[in-house]
Amino acid sequence: MNLKLVYFAGLREAVGQSAESLTLPGDVSTVGALRDHLAARGDPWTALSTTRNLRFAVNQQLVGLDAPVKAGDEVAFFPPVTGG
């Protein structure tokens, strides 16, 4: 499954990129599983599991960790205040 991932604010700085396309294994089917899969990459990706009050959006709609993800989705990760 291919997804577009977007990182904002401090997360963008932590992981060193604003976006990436990623092919995921079939067992990653929710935002929570995606976050855990990315954090398992190690530093600096652990910021995705340690950032307090992290927000998630799938196709520009705010969602929770249990939201499903499917091929072609855009998943955004951002802290609650991203600033301008």
Helices and strands as residue ranges (DSSP letters): E 2-7, H 9-15, E 19-23, H 31-39, H 47-50, E 55-58, E 61-63, E 74-78
